[in-house]
Amino acid sequence: MTEAVLSVTNVSVVLRRNSRDHLVLDDISFEAMPGEVIAIVGESGSGKSTLGAAIQGLLPVSSEPKVHGSIRVAGIEIVGAKPRVLRMVRHSLVRAIPQDPMSALNPTMTIRHQLKESAGGDDNFIRDWLGRVGLLDADAILDEFPDRLSGGQRQRVLIAMALMAQPEVLIADESITSLDVALRGQVLELLREIAHGQRTSVLFITHNLTVAASLADRVLVLYNGRILELGRTGNVLANPGHPYLAGLLATRFDFDTDRLHSLPTLPVERMRLADPENACCYASRCLIVRDECLNGRPELVPFSANDHVAACFFPGSVQSSAAHYHPTQAWPTTITVKPVEVLRLSGVSKSFTSTGPFGRRWSRQVLESVDLSVAFGECVALLGESGAGKSTIVRLAAGLLAPDGGEISRADEAPQVVFQDAVASLTPWLSIGEQIGDRLRHLGLGKVERRHRVGEALEMVGLDESLMSSLPASLSVGQCQRAMIARAIIVPPKLLLCDEPISALDVSLAATTLNLLGDIRRRLGMAVLFVTHDLAAARIVADRIAVLDKGRVAQQGDPDTITAGFGPVSVCTILTATPGTHPETGGWDA
């Protein structure tokens, strides 16, 4: 019998935030076998990234972590290990692909220097790995600094950096969220090859259930720091044993989703638990909650075949609850699009120049003769591959960059931007409440009124008012993304620029965000430029889709027409992918 390369036993993690101890992981136990892919799924803030950090021994010192239980990697105990042991483990046994590509790369070092320092190897070895993750223009990238690359390019550099080391355990934390669908398929295939060919255990942290279905051998469902469900992918996703997973599956949106209705979302908290320590952690939101759920904590018990377990007192009632997640109301008002442009790009071109070794200069044309407009009340979705120039258009539209050629006209001199890299966009030493409320200063409001407005903005994006005093470092990436949206809309602009605003969010929060944008547009007539890799989201949120290809607008038109033209072909590698061939994996068709 093959021994587990990773063993997590009764692990609990307490972190100190805002002068209070918080139980972030609660009695987590599972094993990962060589060559096995385990998808760890759950909402933002459920503890997924904390679990990955605990396995690496990288919990933030500032949060005064207290870890109980045992984490063993290839027989080496991580909990309580000395720093030299942890450094050896991270160098030779465990590698991670972090969620935030910009903060994970050293801004003062070239890509070549960082790859060689991390994994070694000559230039040909490095070029080969960059090519395997879709960076075919390796020579142009190696001598660049991270800030000159797109978010997708930075993410692929980090993927290559982790895989080059050929670790025993690979932790991929939302590693494909900034990639377009074609590159996602390529990276997923590479992860399958690494897992099943090199016998690497992969922990794939994700909020995308479709991707989890196409890649994972087993699925681990995490909520509020507890495992609610665990089992073979086919069994878990086809027959969920817990209302939480049933709700996540019911809230997915695709190309058949009705655009005339708001999207289904998970229920919000419906009650306050009298004794949270002795109740089901999902009871306050569950649609089928009963007295037993409020007076005891359900343990993981067998639910169906092939080691499928669920922490629910009444798993047989799950399927009947799924219908409650579907929308029943159409949008209350229609969108009024006026023939008045709030943004126009006419013949806009942009290139970037950098200096490499020995003073050699590189010049890269990012945009060429781009014509694009957004009318009052209109939402235009901008699609394109990673590195196509989408984020550059956002920065030009916001006035953060100047074009090399062409003209840009704006009706709003201060459009608000929701950037792709939410963590880096927030000031680390200011509280979330201070940063959101800063846009209210010119209104002359009193302190009490400002606090009330900030609380309303947080509630609109699904964040608790208690986070107002928190620093960005204590929030998950998904929570930081929602805080960015709250800051942008607390004083509604004429034009909102969204650069991948849902890429870091789980499916329910992504639906909540799309509903929020739809509601704000209808109430305020706000125009939106929505950059995304998600074709289904673009179809739902947009009045018009523009497709960017190699710095040019290649196609524009009605969302249904555009997505019908190339959407299903582009995402077939994700939507119909076959799960990996791990010997004990059951079949599952996403």
C-alpha positions in Angstrom: 0.0 0.0 0.0 1.5 3.4 -1.0 2.0 5.7 1.9 0.6 9.2 1.8 3.1 12.0 0.9 1.0 14.5 2.8 -0.9 13.8 6.1 -2.9 16.4 7.9 -4.3 15.2 11.2 -6.7 17.1 13.5 -5.2 20.5 12.5 -6.6 23.6 14.0 -5.2 27.1 13.4 -5.9 30.2 15.5 -4.9 33.6 14.2 -5.0 36.9 16.0 -6.8 39.7 14.1 -7.8 43.1 15.5 -6.7 42.1 19.0 -8.9 39.0 19.0 -8.2 35.3 18.4 -10.0 33.7 15.5 -10.3 30.0 14.9 -9.6 29.9 11.1 -9.2 26.1 10.7 -11.1 23.7 12.9 -10.0 20.0 13.2 -8.9 19.4 9.6 -7.9 15.8 8.7 -7.1 14.3 5.3 -4.3 12.6 3.3 -2.9 13.1 -0.2 -1.4 10.1 -2.0 1.5 10.4 -4.6 0.1 11.4 -8.0 -3.3 12.5 -6.5 -5.0 15.8 -7.2 -7.3 17.1 -4.5 -9.4 20.2 -5.2 -10.0 22.3 -2.1 -13.2 24.3 -2.8 -15.2 26.8 -0.8 -16.2 30.5 -0.5 -13.7 33.3 -0.1 -12.6 33.4 3.6 -13.4 29.7 4.2 -9.7 28.9 5.2 -8.4 27.5 1.9 -5.3 29.7 1.6 -4.7 29.4 5.4 -4.6 25.6 5.0 -2.1 25.9 2.2 0.1 28.3 4.2 0.0 26.0 7.3 1.2 23.1 5.2 4.2 25.2 4.1 4.9 26.6 7.6 4.2 30.1 6.2 1.4 31.4 8.4 2.0 35.2 8.9 4.0 35.9 12.1 2.1 39.1 12.6 -1.1 37.2 13.3 0.6 35.2 16.1 -0.5 31.8 14.8 -1.3 28.9 17.1 -1.3 25.6 15.3 -2.5 22.3 16.9 -2.4 18.9 15.4 0.0 17.3 12.9 1.1 18.1 9.3 3.6 15.6 7.8 5.2 16.0 4.4 7.1 12.9 3.3 7.3 11.9 6.9 8.7 15.3 8.1 6.6 17.1 10.8 5.8 20.7 9.9 4.0 21.8 13.0 6.7 23.1 15.5 9.6 22.4 13.1 12.7 24.5 13.2 13.3 27.2 10.6 16.1 25.3 8.8 13.8 22.2 8.5 11.0 24.4 7.1 13.4 26.0 4.6 14.5 22.5 3.4 10.9 21.4 3.0 9.9 24.5 1.0 13.0 24.1 -1.2 12.9 20.4 -1.9 9.5 18.9 -1.0 6.7 21.6 -1.2 6.3 24.3 -3.8 3.4 26.7 -4.1 1.8 28.7 -6.9 0.5 31.8 -4.9 -2.8 33.5 -5.6 -1.3 37.0 -5.9 1.3 37.1 -8.7 2.6 40.6 -8.2 3.4 40.4 -4.5 5.0 36.9 -5.0 7.6 38.2 -7.5 10.5 40.5 -6.6 9.9 43.8 -8.4 13.7 44.6 -8.4 14.8 41.4 -10.2 14.3 40.3 -13.8 12.3 37.2 -14.5 15.5 35.3 -15.6 17.2 36.1 -12.3 14.2 35.0 -10.2 13.7 31.7 -12.1 17.4 30.8 -11.8 17.5 31.7 -8.1 14.4 29.6 -7.4 14.9 26.5 -9.4 18.2 26.7 -11.1 18.9 25.4 -14.6 20.3 27.0 -17.8 18.5 29.3 -20.2 17.3 26.4 -22.4 15.7 24.6 -19.4 14.0 27.9 -18.4 12.7 28.6 -21.9 11.3 25.0 -22.2 9.3 25.5 -19.0 8.1 28.9 -20.0 6.9 27.5 -23.3 5.0 24.7 -21.5 3.0 27.3 -19.6 2.2 29.3 -22.8 5.0 31.9 -22.7 6.4 31.3 -26.1 8.2 34.7 -26.4 10.5 33.7 -23.6 13.5 35.8 -24.7 11.3 39.0 -24.6 10.1 38.1 -21.1 13.2 36.8 -19.3 14.8 40.3 -19.1 11.7 42.1 -18.1 10.8 43.1 -14.6 7.4 41.9 -13.2 5.6 45.2 -13.4 6.1 45.2 -17.2 4.1 41.9 -17.6 0.4 41.4 -17.6 -1.3 39.6 -14.7 -1.6 36.5 -16.8 2.0 36.5 -17.8 3.1 36.9 -14.2 0.9 34.1 -13.1 2.4 31.8 -15.7 5.9 32.7 -14.6 5.0 31.6 -11.1 3.5 28.4 -12.4 6.7 27.6 -14.3 8.8 28.5 -11.2 6.9 26.0 -9.0 6.9 23.2 -11.5 10.5 23.5 -12.5 11.5 22.3 -9.0 9.6 19.0 -9.4 8.3 19.0 -5.8 6.6 16.1 -3.9 3.7 18.3 -3.0 2.4 21.2 -5.2 0.0 23.8 -3.7 -1.8 25.7 -6.4 -3.7 28.6 -4.8 -6.2 30.0 -7.4 -3.4 29.6 -9.9 -5.4 30.0 -13.1 -7.9 32.8 -12.2 -5.9 35.4 -14.2 -5.6 33.2 -17.3 -7.9 33.1 -20.3 -9.8 29.9 -21.0 -7.4 28.6 -23.7 -4.4 28.9 -21.3 -6.4 27.5 -18.5 -6.8 24.3 -20.5 -3.1 24.2 -21.2 -2.1 24.7 -17.6 -4.6 22.1 -16.3 -3.3 19.6 -18.7 0.3 20.4 -17.5 -0.8 19.9 -13.9 -2.3 16.5 -14.8 0.9 15.5 -16.5 3.0 16.6 -13.4 0.7 14.8 -11.0 0.2 11.5 -12.8 3.6 11.4 -14.6 5.9 12.6 -11.8 3.7 11.3 -9.0 3.4 14.8 -7.5 0.5 15.4 -5.0 -1.4 18.5 -6.0 -3.6 20.5 -3.7 -5.6 22.7 -6.1 -7.3 25.5 -4.2 -10.1 26.9 -6.3 -13.6 28.4 -6.2 -14.3 27.1 -9.7 -16.2 23.9 -9.5 -16.1 23.3 -13.2 -12.3 23.4 -13.1 -12.2 21.2 -10.0 -14.4 18.7 -11.9 -12.1 18.5 -14.8 -8.9 18.1 -12.8 -9.3 16.6 -9.4 -9.4 13.0 -8.2 -11.0 14.1 -5.0 -12.9 17.2 -3.8 -12.6 18.7 -0.3 -15.3 21.2 0.6 -14.3 23.8 3.2 -16.6 26.2 5.0 -15.8 28.4 8.0 -12.6 26.4 8.6 -14.3 23.0 8.7 -14.5 20.2 6.2 -18.1 19.7 5.2 -17.7 17.2 2.5 -14.9 15.0 1.1 -14.8 12.3 -1.6 -14.2 11.2 -5.1 -15.0 14.0 -7.6 -17.7 12.1 -9.5 -19.6 11.2 -6.4 -19.3 14.5 -4.6 -20.3 16.8 -7.5 -23.0 14.5 -8.9 -24.5 13.7 -5.5 -23.7 16.4 -2.9 -24.3 15.4 0.6 -24.3 18.8 2.2 -26.6 21.8 1.5 -23.6 24.1 1.2 -22.2 22.2 -1.8 -25.7 21.8 -3.3 -26.0 25.6 -3.1 -22.6 26.2 -4.7 -23.5 23.9 -7.6 -27.0 25.5 -8.0 -25.5 29.0 -8.2 -23.1 28.3 -11.2 -23.9 30.3 -14.3 -23.1 29.3 -17.9 -24.1 30.1 -21.5 -27.7 29.0 -21.0 -28.3 31.3 -18.0 -31.3 33.7 -18.4 -29.9 37.2 -18.8 -33.3 38.8 -17.9 -33.1 37.6 -14.3 -30.7 38.2 -11.5 -28.3 35.3 -10.8 -28.9 32.8 -8.0 -26.7 33.2 -4.9 -26.2 31.4 -1.6 -28.5 32.6 1.2 -27.2 35.2 3.6 -27.1 34.7 7.3 -30.7 34.1 8.4 -30.2 33.9 12.2 -27.8 34.3 15.1 -26.7 31.1 16.6 -27.1 31.0 20.4 -24.1 28.5 20.8 -22.0 28.5 17.7 -19.5 26.1 19.2 -22.1 23.4 19.5 -24.0 23.9 16.3 -23.5 23.2 12.6 -21.3 25.9 11.2 -23.6 26.4 8.2 -26.9 26.4 10.3 -27.3 30.2 10.2 -27.6 30.1 6.4 -29.0 26.7 5.7 -32.4 26.5 4.1 -33.3 23.1 5.6 -32.0 23.8 9.1 -33.7 21.9 12.0 -33.4 21.8 15.7 -30.7 19.1 15.6 -28.5 21.4 13.6 -28.7 24.1 16.3 -27.9 21.8 19.2 -24.9 19.8 18.0 -22.0 19.7 15.6 -22.3 17.1 12.8 -19.3 14.9 12.2 -18.1 13.6 8.8 -20.1 10.4 8.2 -20.3 8.1 5.1 -22.9 9.3 2.6 -22.4 7.3 -0.6 -19.9 5.0 -2.2 -16.2 5.4 -2.7 -15.3 7.1 0.6 -17.7 10.0 0.2 -18.4 11.6 3.6 -20.4 14.7 4.6 -20.9 16.6 7.8 -24.7 16.9 7.8 -27.4 15.5 10.0 -29.9 15.2 7.1 -27.9 14.7 3.9 -30.9 13.0 2.3 -32.7 16.4 2.2 -30.0 18.2 0.2 -31.5 17.8 -3.2 -34.8 19.3 -2.3 -33.1 22.4 -1.1 -31.4 23.1 -4.4 -34.5 24.6 -6.0 -34.5 27.5 -3.5 -31.3 28.9 -5.0 -32.8 29.6 -8.4 -34.0 33.2 -9.1 -37.7 33.9 -9.3 -37.7 37.6 -10.1 -36.8 39.5 -13.2 -34.7 42.7 -13.1 -37.1 45.4 -11.7 -36.1 47.9 -14.4 -34.6 47.9 -17.8 -31.3 49.5 -18.7 -31.5 52.8 -20.4 -28.6 53.3 -22.8 -28.4 56.8 -24.1 -26.5 57.8 -27.3 -24.0 59.8 -25.2 -20.5 58.5 -25.0 -18.8 58.5 -21.6 -15.7 57.0 -23.1 -14.2 56.9 -26.6 -10.8 55.6 -27.8 -10.1 56.6 -31.3 -7.1 55.1 -33.1 -5.3 54.5 -29.8 -1.8 52.9 -29.8 0.5 52.0 -27.0 3.9 50.4 -26.7 6.3 49.7 -23.8 10.0 49.9 -23.9 12.5 48.4 -21.4 16.2 48.0 -21.1 17.8 44.5 -20.8 21.4 43.4 -20.2 24.2 45.3 -21.7 21.8 48.2 -22.4 19.8 46.3 -25.0 16.4 48.0 -25.4 13.2 46.0 -26.0 10.1 47.6 -27.5 6.7 45.8 -27.4 3.6 47.1 -29.2 0.6 46.4 -26.9 -2.2 48.3 -28.6 -2.5 49.3 -32.3 -5.2 51.6 -33.7 -7.9 50.6 -31.1 -11.4 52.1 -31.6 -13.7 51.5 -28.6 -16.6 53.4 -27.1 -18.9 53.1 -24.0 -22.2 54.9 -23.9 -24.1 56.3 -20.9 -25.7 53.4 -19.0 -24.0 50.8 -21.2 -21.8 47.8 -20.1 -19.1 46.8 -22.6 -17.2 43.6 -21.9 -13.7 43.4 -23.2 -12.5 39.9 -23.9 -9.1 38.6 -25.1 -6.1 36.4 -24.2 -3.7 37.2 -21.4 -1.3 39.9 -22.7 -3.7 41.1 -25.4 -3.8 44.6 -23.9 -7.0 44.6 -21.9 -5.5 46.0 -18.7 -3.6 48.6 -20.7 -6.9 49.9 -22.1 -8.3 50.2 -18.5 -5.3 52.2 -17.5 -5.5 54.4 -20.5 -9.3 55.0 -19.9 -8.5 55.9 -16.3 -5.9 58.4 -17.3 -3.1 56.4 -15.6 -1.3 56.0 -18.9 -0.9 58.3 -21.9 -1.4 56.9 -25.4 1.4 57.0 -28.0 -1.1 57.8 -30.7 -4.8 58.5 -31.1 -7.3 60.3 -28.8 -9.2 59.4 -25.6 -12.2 61.4 -24.5 -14.1 60.9 -21.2 -17.3 62.4 -19.9 -16.1 61.7 -16.4 -12.7 63.0 -15.5 -12.5 60.7 -12.5 -13.7 57.2 -13.5 -13.3 54.6 -10.8 -11.2 51.5 -11.3 -11.5 48.0 -9.7 -8.1 46.6 -10.5 -7.3 42.9 -11.1 -4.6 42.8 -8.3 -6.9 43.8 -5.4 -4.3 43.2 -2.6 -1.7 45.5 -4.2 -4.3 48.1 -4.9 -5.1 48.6 -1.2 -2.9 50.6 1.1 -1.5 48.1 3.6 -1.3 50.4 6.7 -4.8 51.9 6.4 -8.0 50.1 7.5 -10.6 49.0 5.0 -13.1 51.5 6.5 -10.6 54.4 6.1 -9.9 53.5 2.5 -13.5 53.2 1.5 -14.5 56.3 3.4 -11.8 58.4 1.9 -13.9 59.1 -1.2 -16.6 60.7 1.1 -14.3 63.4 2.4 -15.2 66.0 -0.2 -18.9 65.7 0.7 -18.5 67.3 4.1 -20.2 64.5 6.0 -19.7 64.0 9.7 -17.9 61.0 11.2 -21.1 59.1 12.1 -22.6 59.6 8.7 -19.4 58.6 6.9 -19.2 55.4 9.0 -22.9 54.6 8.2 -22.2 55.1 4.4 -19.1 52.8 4.6 -21.2 50.2 6.4 -23.8 50.3 3.7 -21.2 50.0 1.0 -19.7 47.0 2.7 -23.1 45.4 3.0 -23.8 45.9 -0.7 -20.7 43.9 -1.7 -21.4 41.1 0.9 -18.8 42.1 3.6 -19.6 42.3 7.3 -19.4 45.8 8.9 -16.9 44.3 11.5 -14.2 44.3 8.8 -14.3 48.1 8.7 -11.4 48.3 11.2 -9.4 45.5 9.6 -6.2 45.9 7.6 -6.0 44.4 4.1 -3.5 41.8 5.2 -6.1 40.2 7.4 -8.6 39.8 4.5 -8.7 37.1 1.8 -8.0 38.1 -1.8 -11.7 37.7 -2.5 -12.6 40.0 0.4 -10.0 42.6 -0.8 -11.6 42.5 -4.2 -15.1 43.3 -2.8 -13.6 46.1 -0.6 -12.2 47.6 -3.9 -15.7 47.5 -5.4 -17.2 49.1 -2.3 -14.6 51.9 -2.5 -15.4 52.5 -6.2 -19.2 52.7 -5.9 -19.6 54.4 -2.5 -19.8 57.6 -4.6 -21.2 56.3 -7.9 -19.1 57.4 -10.9 -20.4 57.9 -14.4 -17.9 55.3 -15.6 -16.7 52.2 -13.7 -13.7 50.4 -15.1 -13.5 46.8 -13.9 -10.4 44.8 -14.6 -11.1 41.1 -13.8 -13.4 42.0 -10.8 -14.7 38.4 -10.3 -11.6 36.4 -11.1 -10.7 36.0 -7.4 -14.3 35.3 -6.2 -16.1 32.1 -5.6 -19.1 31.3 -7.8 -21.7 32.7 -5.3 -19.8 35.9 -4.7 -19.2 36.3 -8.4 -22.9 36.0 -9.0 -23.5 38.5 -6.2 -21.0 40.9 -7.8 -22.6 40.6 -11.2 -26.0 41.2 -9.6 -24.6 44.2 -7.8 -23.2 45.7 -11.0 -26.5 45.0 -12.8 -28.5 46.7 -10.0 -26.3 49.8 -9.8 -26.4 50.3 -13.6 -30.2 50.1 -13.6 -30.6 52.5 -10.7 -27.9 55.0 -11.5 -27.4 54.7 -15.3 -23.7 54.1 -14.7 -21.5 53.0 -17.6 -19.2 50.0 -17.1 -16.2 48.7 -19.0 -15.9 45.1 -17.8 -12.6 43.2 -18.6 -12.9 39.5 -18.0 -11.7 36.1 -19.1 -15.1 34.5 -18.2 -17.2 34.3 -21.4 -20.3 33.3 -19.5 -20.0 36.4 -17.2 -19.4 38.6 -20.2 -22.6 37.4 -21.8 -24.6 37.9 -18.6 -23.3 41.4 -17.6 -22.7 43.1 -21.0 -24.9 44.9 -23.6 -22.0 44.6 -26.0 -18.8 42.5 -26.2 -15.5 43.6 -27.8 -12.9 41.0 -28.5 -9.3 42.1 -28.4 -6.7 40.1 -30.3 -3.0 41.1 -30.5 -3.7 44.7 -29.5 -6.6 45.2 -32.0 -10.3 45.1 -31.6 -11.1 42.1 -33.8 -14.8 41.8 -33.2 -17.7 43.6 -31.6 -21.3 42.7 -31.2 -24.3 41.4 -29.2 -23.3 39.1 -26.3 -25.3 36.1 -27.5 -23.9 36.4 -31.0 -20.3 36.7 -29.9 -20.4 33.9 -27.4 -22.3 31.6 -29.8 -19.6 32.4 -32.4 -16.6 31.3 -30.5 -17.4 30.8 -26.8 -18.3 27.1 -26.7 -15.2 26.2 -28.9 -12.9 28.2 -26.6 -14.1 26.7 -23.4 -14.6 23.1 -24.5 -11.3 22.1 -22.9 -12.7 23.3 -19.6 -16.4 22.4 -19.8 -16.1 18.9 -21.2 -12.6 17.9 -19.9 -12.2 14.4 -18.6 -10.8 14.1 -15.0 -7.3 12.7 -14.4 -6.5 9.0 -14.7 -5.6 8.4 -11.1 -6.2 4.7 -10.5 -8.9 5.2 -7.9 -10.8 8.1 -9.5 -14.4 7.7 -10.6 -15.6 9.3 -13.9 -17.1 12.7 -14.0 -18.3 14.8 -17.0 -18.3 18.5 -16.1 
